Amino acid sequence: MGTAVTTLIKDSPPDAPERRPGRPIAVKRRGRRENLAGYLFMSPWIAGFLLLTAGPMAASLYFAFTDYNLFDSPKWIGFDNFTRMLDDPRWQKSVEVTAKYVVIGTPLKLLLALGVALLLAQSRRGQAFYRAAFYAPSLIGASVSIGFVWRALFSDDAAVDRTQSFLGFDVGGWVGNPDWVLYSLVALTVWQFGAPMVIFLAGLKQVPKELYEAAEVDGAGPFKRFWSITLPMISPVLFFNVLLETIHSFQIFGSAYVVSNATCGPADSTLVYTCYLYQKGFKEAQMGFASAMAWMLLLAVALVTVVLFWSQKRWVHYEEASR
Amino acid sequence: MGINGSVERRTVLKVAGASLATAGLAATTGCGGGSGGSGDGTVEIRFAWWGAEERAKRINQSIKLFEKKYPKIKVKTDFQDYVAFWEKFQTQAAGGNPPDVFQNAVAFLRKYDKRSVLLDLKSQVDAGNLDLKNFRAGVEKVGEVDGKLLGVPVGSNTMSLVIDEKVFKAAGVTAEQGWTWDQYFAALKKIHDTQKVAGDTGYFGIMYLYDLYLRQNGKAFFTEDGLGFEESDLTEWWQDGYNRVKAGIVTDPKKVEQLKPKSALASGDGASEFTWDNFTVRYATEGDSSYGLAPIPTTDGKETGQYLGSLMLSGFARTKHPKEVAQFISFMVHDPEVGKIMGYDRGLLSTTEQFDAYKPTDAPNQAIAKYEADVAEAGLLGTITPHPAGADTVEAAFLRVASDMSTGKTKVSDAVKQFFSEAKTALAT
């Protein structure tokens, strides 16, 4: 990876070589025309960004401080939405459910991704097939249909329930059981470990073979080699995956919504943060409250990101630290 | 890797952004043509409802008839299931672009009237575009709120008790007109003790049933602007419910959840279930026992508190075609052919023309017709209290909190407090 970066820099032209005094006007005009063309080509994206991202974000920030039911014009209420939120038992529940999901789901998913990546990193027959097979669930992951499949798998008297009964512990379907249903969502995200796995695979490929050879000569066993070579060498990739997957987990919505049949239940057991936000905004028409919730989520994710970045100094090793 | 990765990601985002923007532009242009007219005087109205595929088939068939009779009016349709329908409707209404005509229910009348979304159909009745004659049993009153006519009923239904006839018979229990709650609960216990199956699938979480119970006791679930009962009333109702779940007389709520969308009655995990009478057709298809309709238990051996509820058709207050909207509604509720096509899909047909035109041939529909006739004959029918704005949110909260309570996730006293606090917020907005 490091080599790719350096080549890129080496090959790129030196900064603004043609900007000399007395440059012909035609060239200048051509430059301007090229700029214009550039902006023109970018304009769909710029328009999309302004209309669909920046605009709504600004509006939502304003609504967060108002009482807004979509029909009457928003009333400014200062920080009321935020204080109300902290007193709301369902909001607290949604934070609790989301935290549980993130804390349990993310490490499991990364562990599995790393484990399988380690297995697939070795060359063996049918490697391409296995890689594709393990990656496939991530491709369909975001779709609503997989939520329905999950619901079908984990409901009463379906595949999972029958297997359980066959093995002798009968808890009924997971969907509908407030103590279990969240774990079916965890299982869903863990199953979609393909994306971090691919990134891990790329990271593993970058570890120089000489290090392993040297360690072997020194008599290091497989575990020692993993712990002292592989892990430190892929720690930047690991950091990247932890960051991405954590942020991703915080935003869980689709699977909770579909598996719970749009109720985020039963007994609020799948009331993840975004699901409550959605209910407040679109079912109860409390757009101000929902906007405030969205900004709280943004703050929370930002905070977690900052903490992770701060912590990386202690455990992430960059190979080219000498640069 | 970081640099390469992020460059690629940015490219991907750009492409995504561009396509989103294009989609956005396309959508904007698409919206414009919504309910406009065209050169030859043809107008297009949009009609939306909630329901399943079966209802969609029947409605499309009815619309074909309408378009044949009114060739200058085109009807564009849209449907979702109940929850998705109201989510979409709310967003459309807030954006000033709801359908011209739509299916409506009593819980939403005040809510959307308050926000000036609903067309007062009185003027169209006066103009002769909408016929209000021949409604059965005064059911047209359901759409009247605060002196305005906000909806026209397409059908009427009432709460009922659906029973598994085989289980009731095997347990030696009969359901009789005028039986009391004590007798009902004794019957559930007998069923549980002799048949080893829960007697009821969760009566305590059904808002419309609790309303009947309150009405039997001189109260009501809703007043015009709030709740018509006290915390102590609900504590008693839910505490008893919880005890009965614990005792196994009422189906384990976890089981009920796990079975959804199938009903616990149809799966044989309960012997009776309170629901709207026109919903009972589903049990015959879902389950393999035989199902019958039984009377609502009473407090005094007489009053059931029942009334006719209804699905309605409403119009959008700022529709460009109020006349055509009224003509469409009038046709849909009066035309005998439409009655034959729709059947009891949305409750018993509301006008005599349609009611007389449709003679059910299958047992469940015949049972529904007989049930409502019996209820009407017993002279029990009262009138519904139009629900206050926010009633839909209150109903959802009632169902959810009852489920928390019955699974033991929340103590009864906390559940009651939570419900009252949520209801207060919902009714205030």
HADDOCK unambig.tbl for C-alpha pairs under 7 A between the chains (distance, minus, plus):
assign (segid A and resid 1 and name CA) (segid B and resid 1 and name CA) 5.22 0.50 0.50
assign (segid A and resid 44 and name CA) (segid B and resid 18 and name CA) 4.99 0.50 0.50
assign (segid A and resid 44 and name CA) (segid B and resid 21 and name CA) 5.83 0.50 0.50
assign (segid A and resid 44 and name CA) (segid B and resid 22 and name CA) 6.88 0.50 0.50
assign (segid A and resid 45 and name CA) (segid B and resid 14 and name CA) 6.11 0.50 0.50
assign (segid A and resid 45 and name CA) (segid B and resid 17 and name CA) 5.06 0.50 0.50
assign (segid A and resid 45 and name CA) (segid B and resid 18 and name CA) 4.33 0.50 0.50
assign (segid A and resid 45 and name CA) (segid B and resid 21 and name CA) 6.53 0.50 0.50
assign (segid A and resid 47 and name CA) (segid B and resid 21 and name CA) 6.60 0.50 0.50
assign (segid A and resid 48 and name CA) (segid B and resid 17 and name CA) 5.78 0.50 0.50
assign (segid A and resid 48 and name CA) (segid B and resid 18 and name CA) 6.43 0.50 0.50
assign (segid A and resid 48 and name CA) (segid B and resid 20 and name CA) 6.53 0.50 0.50
assign (segid A and resid 48 and name CA) (segid B and resid 21 and name CA) 4.34 0.50 0.50
assign (segid A and resid 49 and name CA) (segid B and resid 17 and name CA) 6.72 0.50 0.50
assign (segid A and resid 70 and name CA) (segid B and resid 94 and name CA) 5.44 0.50 0.50
assign (segid A and resid 71 and name CA) (segid B and resid 94 and name CA) 5.29 0.50 0.50
assign (segid A and resid 71 and name CA) (segid B and resid 115 and name CA) 6.45 0.50 0.50
assign (segid A and resid 155 and name CA) (segid B and resid 258 and name CA) 5.86 0.50 0.50
assign (segid A and resid 156 and name CA) (segid B and resid 258 and name CA) 5.21 0.50 0.50
assign (segid A and resid 156 and name CA) (segid B and resid 259 and name CA) 5.91 0.50 0.50
assign (segid A and resid 173 and name CA) (segid B and resid 258 and name CA) 5.90 0.50 0.50
assign (segid A and resid 175 and name CA) (segid B and resid 258 and name CA) 5.72 0.50 0.50
assign (segid A and resid 176 and name CA) (segid B and resid 254 and name CA) 5.76 0.50 0.50
assign (segid A and resid 176 and name CA) (segid B and resid 257 and name CA) 4.47 0.50 0.50
assign (segid A and resid 176 and name CA) (segid B and resid 258 and name CA) 4.35 0.50 0.50
assign (segid A and resid 177 and name CA) (segid B and resid 254 and name CA) 5.43 0.50 0.50
assign (segid A and resid 177 and name CA) (segid B and resid 258 and name CA) 6.82 0.50 0.50
assign (segid A and resid 267 and name CA) (segid B and resid 400 and name CA) 6.53 0.50 0.50
assign (segid A and resid 267 and name CA) (segid B and resid 403 and name CA) 5.97 0.50 0.50
assign (segid A and resid 267 and name CA) (segid B and resid 404 and name CA) 4.46 0.50 0.50
assign (segid A and resid 282 and name CA) (segid B and resid 87 and name CA) 5.89 0.50 0.50
assign (segid A and resid 283 and name CA) (segid B and resid 87 and name CA) 5.94 0.50 0.50
assign (segid A and resid 284 and name CA) (segid B and resid 393 and name CA) 6.36 0.50 0.50
